[in-house]
Amino acid sequence: MSMLLLPNEVLSMTAQAARRLVETGDGDCALLYLALLQGGSSPEQAAQPLGWDSARLNAAFARLVSLGLAAGSPPAASAAPPPPLRDDRPPEYTRGDIADALEQEHSFRGLYREMERLLGKVFSDTDLKSLYTIYDYLALPVEVIFMLGGYVVRMSRRQRGPDAPPPRMTEVKKEAFRWKRLGITTVERAEEYLRQQEGIDQREWGVLSAVGVTKKRPAIDREREYITRWVQWGFSDEMIHLAYERTIFRKGQMNWPYVNKILESWHKSGFTTPQQVEQERGGKPKAQSAPQGARPQDNYQPSQSRIRQQSDWLDQFLQQQEKGGN
């Protein structure tokens, strides 16, 4: 049987070095260390057979230095021109650019007419530049842009009332950049997003009621972000109100970030019912039924004695979540 390793091809390392490499879990770090052993601790020689780019080599070598398994500086990589910087700012379109687009790009001309009708106004040069930024720079499909415009109009009416002036094109452009960041760049993704938002619309007032809002009104943008998150986590209005009760007990007033902190901890632990929260604390779940004919929010009456009994546990629970415990 032939030997796989000849005597003069055997490398050795200390047990301490092997232990550090295993504990770090970095494959590049371990591979570079072996290459350095084979190359006589010469970074220049080790770099040649690996064929790594300078970024990968430097990262692995720096890790070895931090572990105390190498000293010095990594080998200088061959000079290469830096990659060109990407300018994320949209171009400054001129009136000539817009005129050419209206003349030569039929899809943009049709979009411009439909957006004027949707917003109920004659577009100014600034409006056209905003629309062309969405069309050309963000490269959103025409159908998606029109769906976006309808969404902005609907949200504007929810916030300001049905008789309020239509939104400006600058608002549409701002939302377009947000859609682009969220990856809403196809009709399918736009339809999915709009369905999700309709679900949030249906839950919005129930959640606001659960956190103590008594006068019916639309949620402001920051509130809407929290509501969206809680609904996506699958929390009922009852669970949200439970977090609100504890927030009032601890803070003395409504505090959206604190409610979110409690709900986030429950979400990480998989709690979806008040009974699960009670059981985690070690208490006995209590079945509660709403009075006949009562609305869901009518049953949201803070139980101070129950909250007081759980207050110490809640603080400990949140601290454990912050430390990564459950």
RODO-2510 file (C-alpha; in nm, 4 decimals, decimal comma):
residues 326
     n   res          X          Y          Z
     1     m     0,0000     0,0000     0,0000
     2     s     0,1432     0,3374    -0,0965
     3     m     0,1670     0,6111     0,1682
     4     l    -0,0354     0,9256     0,1182
     5     l     0,2153     1,1436     0,3018
     6     l     0,5895     1,0990     0,2642
     7     p     0,8052     1,1824     0,5674
     8     n     0,9395     1,5024     0,4154
     9     e     0,5839     1,6172     0,3367
    10     v     0,4545     1,6008     0,6935
    11     l     0,3771     1,9340     0,8618
    12     s     0,3329     1,9788     1,2350
    13     m     0,1627     2,2343     1,4536
    14     t     0,1183     2,2761     1,8246
    15     a    -0,1963     2,1559     1,9961
    16     q    -0,2588     2,5124     2,1102
    17     a    -0,2528     2,6394     1,7506
    18     a    -0,4859     2,3615     1,6382
    19     r    -0,7264     2,4382     1,9225
    20     r    -0,7374     2,8090     1,8380
    21     l    -0,8041     2,7368     1,4710
    22     v    -1,0850     2,4947     1,5529
    23     e    -1,2452     2,7327     1,8027
    24     t    -1,2446     3,0231     1,5594
    25     g    -1,4378     2,8196     1,2999
    26     d    -1,2768     3,0179     1,0162
    27     g    -1,1864     2,7914     0,7229
    28     d    -0,9839     3,0583     0,5418
    29     c    -0,7879     3,1236     0,8587
    30     a    -0,6982     2,7545     0,8985
    31     l    -0,6112     2,7137     0,5292
    32     l    -0,3814     3,0145     0,5329
    33     y    -0,2100     2,8865     0,8470
    34     l    -0,1345     2,5555     0,6707
    35     a    -0,0056     2,7438     0,3683
    36     l     0,2201     2,9505     0,5952
    37     l     0,3564     2,6344     0,7562
    38     q     0,4287     2,4891     0,4168
    39     g     0,5837     2,8107     0,2885
    40     g     0,8150     2,8625     0,5811
    41     s     0,6034     3,1348     0,7413
    42     s     0,6437     3,3543     0,4339
    43     p     0,3217     3,5368     0,3495
    44     e     0,4495     3,6022    -0,0028
    45     q     0,4985     3,2314    -0,0718
    46     a     0,1721     3,1348     0,0967
    47     a    -0,0260     3,3772    -0,1171
    48     q     0,0826     3,2280    -0,4492
    49     p    -0,0718     2,8766    -0,4340
    50     l    -0,3915     2,9989    -0,2712
    51     g    -0,4706     3,2374    -0,5536
    52     w    -0,6912     3,4531    -0,3289
    53     d    -0,7670     3,8168    -0,3942
    54     s    -0,6092     4,0685    -0,1592
    55     a    -0,9283     4,1269     0,0415
    56     r    -0,9704     3,7586     0,1253
    57     l    -0,5986     3,7141     0,2015
    58     n    -0,5800     4,0217     0,4235
    59     a    -0,8901     3,9208     0,6194
    60     a    -0,7559     3,5712     0,6909
    61     f    -0,4093     3,7001     0,7797
    62     a    -0,5509     3,9642     1,0145
    63     r    -0,7471     3,6915     1,1888
    64     l    -0,4288     3,4857     1,2355
    65     v    -0,2516     3,7873     1,3826
    66     s    -0,5393     3,8430     1,6267
    67     l    -0,5102     3,4770     1,7339
    68     g    -0,1388     3,5131     1,7933
    69     l    -0,0572     3,2639     1,5151
    70     a     0,1122     3,5091     1,2798
    71     a     0,2998     3,8362     1,2966
    72     g     0,3728     4,1133     1,0526
    73     s     0,1737     4,2403     0,7574
    74     p     0,0056     4,0483     0,4766
    75     p     0,1797     4,0399     0,1373
    76     a     0,1211     4,3396    -0,0814
    77     a    -0,1260     4,2599    -0,3533
    78     s    -0,0698     4,3608    -0,7090
    79     a    -0,1960     4,7075    -0,7681
    80     a    -0,5396     4,7069    -0,9256
    81     p    -0,7549     5,0030    -1,0136
    82     p    -1,0248     5,0605    -0,7528
    83     p    -1,3798     4,9841    -0,8675
    84     p    -1,5646     5,2897    -0,9887
    85     l    -1,7826     5,4534    -0,7290
    86     r    -2,1527     5,4131    -0,7933
    87     d    -2,3425     5,7372    -0,7841
    88     d    -2,6773     5,6643    -0,6175
    89     r    -2,8092     6,0128    -0,6736
    90     p    -3,0677     6,0378    -0,9514
    91     p    -2,9625     6,2495    -1,2499
    92     e    -3,0776     6,6072    -1,2892
    93     y    -3,3121     6,5755    -1,5841
    94     t    -3,3493     6,8817    -1,8044
    95     r    -3,6581     7,0076    -1,9801
    96     g    -3,5011     6,8753    -2,3001
    97     d    -3,4712     6,5270    -2,1512
    98     i    -3,8369     6,5311    -2,0558
    99     a    -3,9434     6,6659    -2,3957
   100     d    -3,7468     6,3895    -2,5724
   101     a    -3,9004     6,1244    -2,3459
   102     l    -4,2526     6,2497    -2,4135
   103     e    -4,1867     6,2486    -2,7857
   104     q    -3,9969     5,9219    -2,8211
   105     e    -4,1185     5,6984    -2,5355
   106     h    -4,4844     5,6144    -2,5847
   107     s    -4,5118     5,4259    -2,2552
   108     f    -4,3910     5,7289    -2,0597
   109     r    -4,6303     5,9581    -2,2438
   110     g    -4,9205     5,7303    -2,1595
   111     l    -4,8090     5,7045    -1,7978
   112     y    -4,7841     6,0816    -1,7681
   113     r    -5,1418     6,1291    -1,8880
   114     e    -5,2777     5,8609    -1,6535
   115     m    -5,0911     6,0023    -1,3548
   116     e    -5,2256     6,3508    -1,4266
   117     r    -5,5755     6,2054    -1,4261
   118     l    -5,5101     6,0069    -1,1078
   119     l    -5,3748     6,3061    -0,9156
   120     g    -5,6272     6,5453    -1,0672
   121     k    -5,3808     6,8119    -1,1763
   122     v    -5,1813     6,9400    -1,4714
   123     f    -4,8186     6,8430    -1,4197
   124     s    -4,5544     7,1086    -1,3878
   125     d    -4,1955     7,0626    -1,5076
   126     t    -4,1034     6,9537    -1,1545
   127     d    -4,3817     6,6952    -1,1504
   128     l    -4,2672     6,5554    -1,4838
   129     k    -3,9086     6,5308    -1,3618
   130     s    -4,0246     6,3438    -1,0518
   131     l    -4,2273     6,1042    -1,2647
   132     y    -3,9391     6,0508    -1,5064
   133     t    -3,7063     5,9785    -1,2151
   134     i    -3,9372     5,6954    -1,1125
   135     y    -3,9711     5,5726    -1,4697
   136     d    -3,6106     5,6061    -1,5875
   137     y    -3,3821     5,6044    -1,2817
   138     l    -3,5757     5,3622    -1,0609
   139     a    -3,6836     5,1705    -1,3723
   140     l    -4,0162     5,0664    -1,2247
   141     p    -4,2611     4,9175    -1,4776
   142     v    -4,5428     5,1445    -1,5887
   143     e    -4,8050     4,9179    -1,4317
   144     v    -4,6224     4,9246    -1,0980
   145     i    -4,5912     5,3045    -1,1081
   146     f    -4,9642     5,3393    -1,1635
   147     m    -5,0376     5,0974    -0,8769
   148     l    -4,7976     5,2992    -0,6629
   149     g    -4,9782     5,6222    -0,7480
   150     g    -5,3142     5,4713    -0,6559
   151     y    -5,1726     5,3513    -0,3241
   152     v    -5,0362     5,6967    -0,2374
   153     v    -5,3702     5,8573    -0,3217
   154     r    -5,5576     5,6066    -0,1044
   155     m    -5,3216     5,6523     0,1906
   156     s    -5,3417     6,0297     0,1553
   157     r    -5,7217     6,0172     0,1760
   158     r    -5,7011     5,7955     0,4850
   159     q    -5,4677     6,0391     0,6569
   160     r    -5,6186     6,3714     0,5495
   161     g    -5,9787     6,2910     0,4686
   162     p    -6,1621     6,2396     0,1388
   163     d    -6,1934     6,6133     0,0696
   164     a    -5,8216     6,6876     0,1123
   165     p    -5,6157     6,7949    -0,1925
   166     p    -5,4532     6,5071    -0,3828
   167     p    -5,0928     6,4170    -0,2933
   168     r    -4,8028     6,5832    -0,4698
   169     m    -4,5711     6,4056    -0,7115
   170     t    -4,2878     6,4502    -0,4609
   171     e    -4,4837     6,2253    -0,2231
   172     v    -4,5275     5,9681    -0,4974
   173     k    -4,1537     5,9813    -0,5723
   174     k    -4,0660     5,9348    -0,2048
   175     e    -4,2876     5,6268    -0,1846
   176     a    -4,1391     5,4982    -0,5114
   177     f    -3,7904     5,5009    -0,3593
   178     r    -3,9281     5,3102    -0,0604
   179     w    -4,0873     5,0500    -0,2869
   180     k    -3,7579     5,0117    -0,4699
   181     r    -3,5741     4,9512    -0,1412
   182     l    -3,8374     4,6922    -0,0449
   183     g    -3,7974     4,5131    -0,3769
   184     i    -4,1490     4,5947    -0,4973
   185     t    -4,0499     4,6109    -0,8626
   186     t    -4,2962     4,3750    -1,0309
   187     v    -4,6733     4,3668    -1,0670
   188     e    -4,6864     4,0460    -0,8625
   189     r    -4,4872     4,1957    -0,5743
   190     a    -4,6957     4,5132    -0,5883
   191     e    -5,0207     4,3146    -0,5737
   192     e    -4,8890     4,1140    -0,2781
   193     y    -4,7830     4,4304    -0,0954
   194     l    -5,1163     4,6013    -0,1554
   195     r    -5,3026     4,2977    -0,0217
   196     q    -5,0885     4,3117     0,2922
   197     q    -5,1641     4,6804     0,3343
   198     e    -5,5369     4,6172     0,3017
   199     g    -5,5054     4,3682     0,5864
   200     i    -5,3237     4,6292     0,7942
   201     d    -5,6006     4,8798     0,7153
   202     q    -5,8596     4,6397     0,8546
   203     r    -5,6627     4,5917     1,1765
   204     e    -5,5443     4,9491     1,2263
   205     w    -5,8288     5,0870     1,4385
   206     g    -5,8480     4,7709     1,6474
   207     v    -5,4794     4,7998     1,7342
   208     l    -5,5085     5,1710     1,8105
   209     s    -5,7981     5,0916     2,0443
   210     a    -5,5894     4,8206     2,2097
   211     v    -5,3192     5,0747     2,2987
   212     g    -5,5571     5,3250     2,4520
   213     v    -5,6613     5,5482     2,1615
   214     t    -6,0239     5,6438     2,2239
   215     k    -6,0979     5,8865     1,9422
   216     k    -6,1097     5,7159     1,6044
   217     r    -5,8391     5,8417     1,3753
   218     p    -5,5871     5,7037     1,1240
   219     a    -5,2447     5,5990     1,2503
   220     i    -4,9544     5,8303     1,1813
   221     d    -4,6577     5,6929     0,9860
   222     r    -4,4538     5,5778     1,2871
   223     e    -4,7572     5,4138     1,4489
   224     r    -4,8349     5,2432     1,1202
   225     e    -4,4853     5,0920     1,1150
   226     y    -4,5371     4,9388     1,4599
   227     i    -4,8875     4,8164     1,3738
   228     t    -4,7600     4,6536     1,0555
   229     r    -4,4869     4,4753     1,2486
   230     w    -4,7239     4,3467     1,5191
   231     v    -4,9781     4,2231     1,2676
   232     q    -4,7058     4,0457     1,0717
   233     w    -4,5929     3,8817     1,3960
   234     g    -4,9463     3,7426     1,4264
   235     f    -5,0554     3,9184     1,7474
   236     s    -5,4226     3,9634     1,8259
   237     d    -5,5619     4,2881     1,9634
   238     e    -5,5913     4,1126     2,3005
   239     m    -5,2179     4,0364     2,3135
   240     i    -5,1325     4,3891     2,2064
   241     h    -5,3547     4,5246     2,4816
   242     l    -5,1838     4,2967     2,7324
   243     a    -4,8487     4,4515     2,6364
   244     y    -5,0106     4,7952     2,6619
   245     e    -5,1284     4,7216     3,0185
   246     r    -4,7767     4,6347     3,1243
   247     t    -4,6413     4,9443     2,9549
   248     i    -4,8844     5,1681     3,1422
   249     f    -4,7924     4,9970     3,4692
   250     r    -4,4181     5,0447     3,4092
   251     k    -4,4058     5,3759     3,2251
   252     g    -4,7202     5,5479     3,3484
   253     q    -4,8217     5,6293     2,9917
   254     m    -4,8357     5,4809     2,6440
   255     n    -4,4907     5,4193     2,4976
   256     w    -4,4819     5,2614     2,1506
   257     p    -4,1183     5,1408     2,1652
   258     y    -4,1777     4,9766     2,5041
   259     v    -4,4911     4,7972     2,3827
   260     n    -4,2918     4,6849     2,0811
   261     k    -4,0134     4,5573     2,3079
   262     i    -4,2581     4,3423     2,5033
   263     l    -4,4254     4,2065     2,1909
   264     e    -4,0895     4,1356     2,0290
   265     s    -3,9847     3,9309     2,3313
   266     w    -4,3125     3,7364     2,3182
   267     h    -4,2704     3,6840     1,9436
   268     k    -3,9204     3,5407     1,9921
   269     s    -4,0557     3,3058     2,2571
   270     g    -4,3482     3,1962     2,0396
   271     f    -4,6183     3,3386     2,2689
   272     t    -4,9450     3,4041     2,0877
   273     t    -5,2010     3,3891     2,3706
   274     p    -5,2308     3,5426     2,7188
   275     q    -5,2424     3,1895     2,8592
   276     q    -4,8942     3,1194     2,7245
   277     v    -4,7641     3,4342     2,8921
   278     e    -4,9248     3,3283     3,2200
   279     q    -4,7844     2,9755     3,1969
   280     e    -4,4313     3,1004     3,1284
   281     r    -4,4538     3,3053     3,4459
   282     g    -4,5634     2,9985     3,6348
   283     g    -4,9163     3,1180     3,7006
   284     k    -5,2425     2,9507     3,6136
   285     p    -5,4140     3,0582     3,2938
   286     k    -5,7433     3,2299     3,3561
   287     a    -6,0235     3,1922     3,1074
   288     q    -6,2018     3,5213     3,0517
   289     s    -6,5175     3,5779     2,8541
   290     a    -6,6464     3,9102     2,7379
   291     p    -6,9925     4,0201     2,8533
   292     q    -7,2675     3,9451     2,6036
   293     g    -7,2981     4,2196     2,3464
   294     a    -6,9680     4,3833     2,4412
   295     r    -6,7231     4,4947     2,1749
   296     p    -6,3720     4,3403     2,1821
   297     q    -6,2140     4,6603     2,3121
   298     d    -6,4717     4,6788     2,5961
   299     n    -6,2951     4,3842     2,7579
   300     y    -5,9633     4,5701     2,7654
   301     q    -5,9802     4,6772     3,1270
   302     p    -5,6434     4,6809     3,3059
   303     s    -5,6185     4,4348     3,5953
   304     q    -5,3775     4,6137     3,8256
   305     s    -5,3446     4,3259     4,0699
   306     r    -5,2613     4,0823     3,7905
   307     i    -5,0153     4,3247     3,6330
   308     r    -4,8484     4,3922     3,9681
   309     q    -4,8031     4,0189     4,0272
   310     q    -4,6304     3,9840     3,6918
   311     s    -4,4243     4,3048     3,6933
   312     d    -4,1065     4,1599     3,8400
   313     w    -4,1217     3,8608     3,6098
   314     l    -4,1666     4,0890     3,3064
   315     d    -3,8514     4,2871     3,3833
   316     q    -3,6514     3,9692     3,4280
   317     f    -3,7966     3,8249     3,1096
   318     l    -3,7044     4,1296     2,8996
   319     q    -3,3531     4,1313     3,0433
   320     q    -3,3114     3,7656     2,9490
   321     q    -3,4296     3,8366     2,5961
   322     e    -3,1767     4,1180     2,5585
   323     k    -2,9017     3,8788     2,6713
   324     g    -3,0174     3,6151     2,4230
   325     g    -3,1870     3,3951     2,6808
   326     n    -3,5452     3,2754     2,6906
***
